[in-house]
Amino acid sequence: MLTSKQRAFLRAMANNLAPAAQIGRQGVTPEAVRSLDEALEAREIVKVTVLNNCEEEPKAVAETLAGRTRAEVVQVIGNKVVVYRKSRTKQGIELP
């Protein structure tokens, strides 16, 4: 569970990130989850764009992605979702 200070730190880091994945009309597919899982292992923090043709709301997409990848939702703003998961194999982001 992230504290508010850690969440603010990660939100600031996410400002400069380019989206690493897109969720479209088909919603959260196994391929999207696998791709996000790999990106989280490599980067620890990932920004995802929920396209306008997606039938689910961005907040619901964020919760689904976080649940399936064992990550935590950092923020949902508009159609952008930011998720974080500590890497199991490498030293990464040092949270405050």
MIZADO-624995 format. One record per residue (C-alpha): x, y, z; residue in one letter. Coordinates in pm, whole numbers, padded with zeros to 5 digits, always signed. Example, Ala and Ser with C-alpha at 12.3 -4.5 7.8 and 13.67 -1.06 7.14 Angstrom:
+01230-00450+00780A+01367-00106+00714S
***
This chain:
+00000+00000+00000M+00138+00337-00104L+00139+00630+00134T+00026+00972+00012S+00388+01093+00007K+00496+00795-00207Q+00196+00843-00437R+00286+01212-00484A+00648+01116-00559F+00535+00865-00823L+00284+01111-00975R+00567+01362-01021A+00780+01094-01192M+00491+00998-01421A+00453+01350-01561N+00743+01296-01801N+00653+00941-01903L+00517+00854-02244A+00231+00602-02245P+00368+00248-02271A+00038+00082-02361A-00310+00152-02494Q-00639-00007-02398I-00890+00001-02684G-01230-00132-02780R-01160-00488-02662Q-01081-00367-02310G-00830-00540-02086V-00714-00843-02283T-00466-01110-02169P-00216-00971-02420E-00248-00621-02271A-00198-00761-01921V+00110-00957-02030R+00256-00651-02202S+00192-00433-01897L+00338-00697-01667D+00662-00699-01868E+00675-00319-01876A+00623-00301-01498L+00905-00547-01438E+01139-00340-01656A+01036+00013-01547R+00831-00022-01226E+00606+00273-01320I+00397+00269-01638V+00151+00508-01796K-00140+00361-01996V-00380+00540-02229T-00745+00432-02233V-00875+00509-02581L-01212+00677-02636N-01357+00366-02803N-01303+00157-02487C-01637+00064-02332E-01500+00067-01975E-01429+00377-01771E-01059+00455-01712P-01098+00403-01336K-01241+00054-01390A-00961-00025-01637V-00703+00091-01382A-00846-00133-01109E-00861-00432-01345T-00502-00381-01463L-00375-00335-01109A-00551-00648-00990G-00427-00867-01274R-00067-00745-01254T-00046-00718-00873R+00035-00348-00909A-00099-00034-00744E-00287+00247-00912V-00096+00572-00869V-00341+00799-01047Q-00618+00820-01304V-00648+01153-01484I-00882+01176-01781G-00798+00880-02001N-00447+00828-01858K-00373+00566-01593V-00047+00530-01401V+00038+00203-01221V+00337+00104-01008Y+00486-00227-00898R+00824-00285-00734K+01050-00496-00955S+01129-00843-00824R+01461-00875-01008T+01636-00540-01001K+01699-00236-00785Q+01471+00037-00911G+01284+00340-00783I+01366+00436-00426E+01042+00550-00264L+01049+00815+00012P
***
